[in-house]
Amino acid sequence: MKRFEPVIAALGLVLLAWGATLIRAARGPMHDVILDAGPACPAAPVRILEPTSGVAPLGSVVIFHGLSANRIVMFTNGQQFASAGFRVFLPDAPGHGDDTAPFSFAAGEACARGLLAVLERRGELTPQRTILFGHSMGAAFAIRLADDFAAAATIAVATAPLIPPHRIPSNLLLVAPQFDMPPVLTTELKLASAIGATRNAPEDFRQLRAFRLLVVRWRSHTSALFDPAAARVMLRWALDAVDAPPALDPIPGYRAFSGAWLGLLGILLLFPATASTVARIAGIRNPAAGPPPPQPSISILAWIATLVPAAIISARWPPLAPLRMYSADFLAAILLLAGLALTVSQNLLQRRSDSSFMLTKEGLRSSSALLSPSISSAIVGLLTILCAGAWLSLQLTEMWPIPARWMRFPVLLLVLFPMCLAEERALGDPRSLTRFARFGRFALFAVLRGIVWLVVLFAWLSGVSNALLITIFVAYLAIVSLAQRLGADALRHRTGSTLAAAIFNAILGAWFLAAAFPLA
């Protein structure tokens, strides 16, 4: 363990404790229920937040999340409405979060409609004092529900493309992030053009005709949800819709949201010391540097030559369709086929074997040379996804998979491993490179991951496959890719094993696919 690692780990513990304190302080009364909302979602998980003031609710807010999100993603927004005096309902859409019902857009809309019907039937909300709040796909659902549910107001953030309802939603607030995707911005501008000019006088709210298009500057598709100025407008809009006193002017709180990010940073700071400790317990000491990697141009050409046929094959004869994961089965199939082809070709082309990732006679002479790093990386990888998953599920997003998702995890782990192994071999051991060459190594990593995304994007644009979610997931895939690279390199420095780095890489990738993509 390096000298600075205990200090960084201590700082990580402080940030983790600080974040936990902020999250705990912001928690109000809440409980989870399972509701039968119809055939599309017979067991819909719903989190209910009560007003933090302890008084009778001013009204209700039902919040619908976006594609491949979940109710925890919307938790911060729900807490803000609860602090303003509303009772808040946070459901999971079919195939998302804790809901195991198969996902489709039609099923998601039917579930949202059925959920409102059952809540109204149970007397837990009345349309005249209910605000529908949605983001992306959830915003489209909220708007389309206007034909069936006469809500007091509808707040739609980054509205996904939709077929407009026959009836314009009452007291509609459209929130448009400046840097959103063009189809989303087009949808919002068309809706705004059809509705007309801004109308937000008290009389407009009483006659259910209020409307405003709020453009949120310097925000993207998701970050608009957490913009303080936009949140204040949304809270005020909901209060005006239920005729709350003007004196009520709540300030949106972000203590729990900030605490969640502080704690996540703390977990990341604990990683180096944890990896070093596990490697030390496994008896790994000063491993020798591995051989230099092949020429970057060779790796880039090999990636293109294997990924393109893999995408065509996966689209025509999807080998992983039984996984029933929206878009993820297509991505996993591409990575499996390309990974197998790359691994075989690397083994055939490489003349000098490396016992850290090939089962050669030299490598088998010492089982600990293979087993110790591999077991260490598996332990560190599992600890990482368990700790990060549990923490993220508190406030930011549901990343602690339910049993139906955990069952897919080992399959995805085996599926992703060949590609992760091929990537580690293409990048080579960072310890064999100069400091400047390591930047080039990272650039090559970014190019190789970018090729994967571009192939999937081309498959979607050409109509070969319905891989929409992967293409719009580019930011999240980039974050996960960065975490995979930093973690794998940290383990490679400590174990000297390409196999260990590939195992860690595959664990994080399988966890993300299993937890984040909808069940279909």
N, C-alpha and C positions, 0 to 999 in steps of 0.2 A: 504494500500500500504506500502510495506517495505521501509526502509530508502534508500536502495541502488537502488531501481527501478527508481526514477527520474534521477539519475546520469547515469544509464545504458541507459535510454531512450534518454537522451541528447547526449550521445556518438553515439547512433544509428542514430539520426538525422544528426549528423556531418558526419558519414560515408555515409549516404544516399545522402547528398548534395555533398560530395566529389565524390562519384561514378557517380552521375548525371553529374557533371562537366567533368569528364574524358570521359564519353560516348558522351556527346555533342561535346567535342573538337575533337573527332576522327571521327565524322560524316562528310562524304563527300556528294557530290550531288548524289541523288538517287530518284527513283520513282517506283511505283508499277503499273503493268498492268495485264490485264486478256486476255489470248490468247486462241484461239480455236486450240488445237493441235491434233484434230481428235476425233473419237468416244470414245476413252479411257479416254480423259480429255477435254471435249468441253469448259471448262472454267478454264484453268490452271492459277493459280496465279503465277506471276513472279516478283521478285524484281530485278531492274536493277541498278547497281552501275556504275557511271561514273568515269573515272580517276581523282584522286584528284589533279593532277598537272594542270588540265585545258587544256592540250594540246590534240592533236588528239591521239586516242587510238593506242597502239602498236599492239593490236589484241584483241581477245575476249576470255573469259573463261566462260564456262558453267559448273555449279557445281550441281551435283546430290547428294542428301542426302541419308542416310541409312534408313533401316526399322524402322518405328515408330519414325523417326526424322522429321525434317522440314527445311525449308530454313533458319530460324533464327539460328538453330544449326550451320549452315555453314556460318553464317554472318561474323564472325571474319576472316575466311579464305578468304571470298569474299573481305573484306576491305583490306586485305594484297595485294591481286592481284590488286585491284583498286589503291592502293598506288604505286604499281610498274608500273602503266601506262596502265593497261588493262581495258576494259569494261567487266563487270561481270554480268552474268545472274544467278539468284538464283530461281529456280522453286520449287513448292511443288508437290510431287508425288500424284497420285490419292489416296484419302482417308487420306492423311496426311495434317497437318497444316490447311490451309484455303481451300483446295480442297475437295469438297464433292463427287466427283465421286467415285464409289466403287473401293476398292483396290483389286488387285491380282498382283502377280509378272509379269504375262503376260501383264496386263494393265499398270503397271509401266514402263516396257520396251517399250511398244507401245507408251506411252505418251512421253517418252524421245526422241524416234525416230521422232515422229510427231512434237515435239517442235523444234528440230533442223531444220526440213524441213520448218516449217513456218517462223522461224527466217531467214533462208537463202533466202526464197522466198520474204520476206519483205526487203531484203538487209541490215539486221542488223548485219550479220556476213558472213564471207567467210570461207570455210573449211580450206583453206591454212594458215589462220592466227587465227585459233581457237584451243584452248586447252580444252579438256574434262577432268574434274576433278570429281572424285567420291569417296564416302566413303561407305564401306560395300556393301549393296545392290546397291547403286549408283555407286560404283566402278565396280561391275559386269555389270551394264547397260552400263557404259562408254566403257568397253572393248568389249562388244558384239556389240556395235554400229559401230565397225571398218568395218563391211561388208557393211554398208550403208552410212557412213560418213567418208571421208578421212581427218581426223583432222590433224593439225600440230603436235600435241602431245597428249598423254593420261597420266594422273596422277591418279593412283588407290591406295587408302589408305585402308588397311585391307579388301581386296577383298573377298566378300562372294562367296561360292561355285557356279560355273556356268558351263554351256556348252560352251566350247571355240568357238569363231567365226572361220570362214574359213580363215580369214585374220588377221595376227598379227597387232595390233594397231601400228601406226607410233610413233616413239620416245616415247617408253613406259617406265614410271617410276613406279615401284611397291614399295610401302611403307608398310613394314611388322612390326607391333609392336611385341616386343619380347614376351610379355605375352598375346598374342591374343589366341582366341579359336583354338583348334587343327584343326577343319575342315577348318578354314580360313588360317592358316599357311600352311596346306597341299595344298590348292588351289594355294597359291602364289609360293610355292616351285615347284609345277608341271609346272606352267607357266614359271618360271625362267629357269627350266631345259629344257623346250621345245625351249626357245628362244636362250639360250646360254650365252656367257660371256658378261661382261660389255663392252659397246661401248658408249662413250660420247665425242668423238672428234668433233670439228666443222664440219668436213666432214660427220661424221655419222648423225648429225642433218640435214644437207642439203640433204642427201640421204634418210632421214626418216627411218633410221635403228638404231638409238640410243636406248640403253636399259641399265637400272640399277635396281638392287634389293637393296633397302635401308632398312636395318634392324634398327629399332629405339629401342635402349636399354631402359629397365625399363619403357616401355610404354604399355598400354592396348589397347583394341579395339578402344576406343573413344579418350583417352588422346593423342594418336599419332597425332591427328589433331592439337593439340595445343603445340606441342613440338617445341621450337624456332629453334633448329638445323635442324630438319626435314623441317620446314617451309622455312628456308633459301634455302635448297636444292631444294625444290619444286618451289620456285620463280625463282631460277636461271635456272632450267630446262625449265620452261615456256618461259623465256626470250631467252634462247639459241634456242628454237624451232622456234621462230619468228625472229631469227637472230638479236636480239637487241645488241647494243654495249656492249662489256665486261665491260666498265666503269660503267655501271648500275649494282650496287650490292646492292639492297634494303635490309634493315633490317626489318624483320617482326615486326609490332607493336602490342602491347597487352594492350594499355591504356584502350580502351573500355572494353575489356574482364576483365581486373583487376577491372575496375570501376563497372562492373556488379556484381562481387562477393562482392566487398565492400558494395554496396548498399543492396545486399541480406542479408549480415551480419547485416547491420543497421536495416533492417526490423525485423530480428530475435531478436535483442536487444530491439526493441520497444514492442515486444509481452508481456513480463511480466507486464509492466506498463499498457498496454491496457487491459489485462485480469483483473487486479486488479481494474481499473477504472470502467469497465463494471459491475463487481461484486458489487462494492460499490454503483453504481447508482441503481442497482437492489435491494439494501437493504440487501445483504447477509453479515452477520457478524459472524465470528468465528464458522463455522459449526462443529458439533460433528463428531468424527471419526466413520467410518462405521465398520461393523463386520469383523473379520479376514477372509481371503480367504480359500477355501478348500485346501486339501493337493495337492502339485504340481503333484504328481504321478497320482492322480485322474483326474486332468485336462488334463494331457498329454494323458492318455488312452482314455479319452472322445474325445479329438481332433482326434486321430487316428480312433476311432470307428465310428465317424460321417463323417469325411472327405473322407475316402476311399469309402464308399457307395455313397456319394454325387458325387464323381468324376465319378464313373461308371454310375450312373443315368444320370448325365449331358452330358456324352459322347454319350450315347445311345439315350436319349430323351432330347435334349437340350432345356430347358424351356425358355432360354433367347435369342434364336437365332434371334427373331425379332429385337433385339437391333442393329444387323448388325455392330458389332465391332470385328475386327480381334483379336482373342485370349481372349479379355476382356470379351466377353459374356460367355465363358467357365469358366473363373476364377470367375466371378460374380455369375454364377449359382451354383458353388461349395460352395461358401461362403454363399449364400442364404439358400441352403438346410441344410448345416451343422449348420449354425447359428440358424435356426429355431429349429432343433433337440436339439442343446445344450441349448438354452434358455428354451425350454419346460422341458428338463430333470433337469436343474438347479432349476426351479420353483418347480418341484415335489420333489426334494431331499432336498431342503433347508427348514428347519423347522421354522427358525426365519426369518420373512420377513424384508426387508429393504425398507422403504418408498421412498428412493431416486431413486429406480429403479423398484419397484413393485407397481401396482395400488391397494394397500390394503386399508382397511377401515381407518386405521390410517393415511395413506398417503393422502387420499382424504379429510381428515378433514381440512387440510390447503392446499389450492390450490397453494399458493405461494411457499410452500415447494417443489412442483414439477415444477411449471411454471417458477418461477424466475431463477433458475439455468439453466433450459432448454433453455429459451429465451436468457439468457446471453451467453451460449455456442454457440447457433446458430449465434448470432451477431458476436462473436469473430471469429468463424469459417468462416463465410462469409467475414468478413473484411480481414482475413488472405489470403483466396484464391483470393480475388479481388486485394489486394495490391501486393501479391507475383506474381500472374498471370500477372498483368500489367507490373511489373518490369522485370520479366524473359523474357517477350515477346520483350523487348527493344533490347536485345543483346544475350541472352543465348539459349532460346528455346521458341517456341510458346506455351504458357500456358494460353492465354486468349481465351477461346473456342469461335468458331463461333456459330451462332444460331443452326445449326444442332447438335452441340455437347452439347450446353446448354440444348437442349430439352431432352437429355439423362440423364442429371445430376440429376433431381429429382427422376427418376426411379432408378438410381444407388444408390442414397442416401437411398431410402427405402430398396433396395436389400441388402446393406451392413450393415444396422443398426442392425439386429439381431445378426450377428457375432460380431460386435463391442461391443454390450451389453454383449454378452457371455464372450468376452475376458476381459472386465472390471471386471465382477463378478469373473472370474477365478483368476485375479491378485490381487483383493482386494484393499482396501484403503491404499495407502502408508503411511498415517499418523498414522495408527495403527501398523506399523512395526518399528523395530529398524533400525538404520542407516545401519548396516551390513545386515539385512534381506532385505533391499531395493535393494541391489545388487543381491540377490537371486531372488527377484521379477522381476528385469530386465532380468536376465538370463532366467527365465521362459517365459517371453514375447518373447525373441529371439527364444527359443525352439518352442513355439507355432507357431510363424510366419514361422519358418523353416520347421515345419511339413507341413504347407500349400504348401510351395514351393516344397518340396520333393514329395508330392502327385501329384502335377501337373507335375513335372519332370518325375515321374514314368508313368503317363498317356501318356506322349508324347513318352517316350522311348519304351513303350509297344505297341505303335501304336493305342491306344484307342482314342487319341484326337490329333489334330494338334495345340498343345500349345507351339510351338517353341518360340514365342516371350516372353512368360512369363518366360521360362527357361533362356533365355539370358538376361532378364531384371533384373537379380538378384541384381545387384549393385544399380539400380535406385529404385527397390522395397525396398531395405534395407534402402536407404536414406529417402524415403517417410515414411517407417515404423518408423524410428527413429523420424522424425518430428511429426508423429501422437502420438507417445508415450510421447514425451516431452511436447507437447501441451496439450494432454489429462490430464497428471498428473498435469500440472500447473493449469488447470481449476478445477481439483478435489481437489487440495489443497485450492483453493479459494471458491469453492461452496459446497464441501462435497458431491457432487452428482455423483453417478455412471452414471445416465442417461445423465447428462450434458457432462461428459467425452466421453460417447459413441456417442453422437450427433456430437461432434467436430471430433472425430475419423472418423465417417462415412462421414462427409462433406469433409475432406481432401482426403479420399480414393476415393470417388465418383468423385471429381474434377480431381484427377490424371488419373483415368480410362477414364473419358470423354475427357480430353484434350490430353492425350499422345498416346492412342491406335488408330490405323487406322480404318477408316470407311470401312466396307466390304460389 
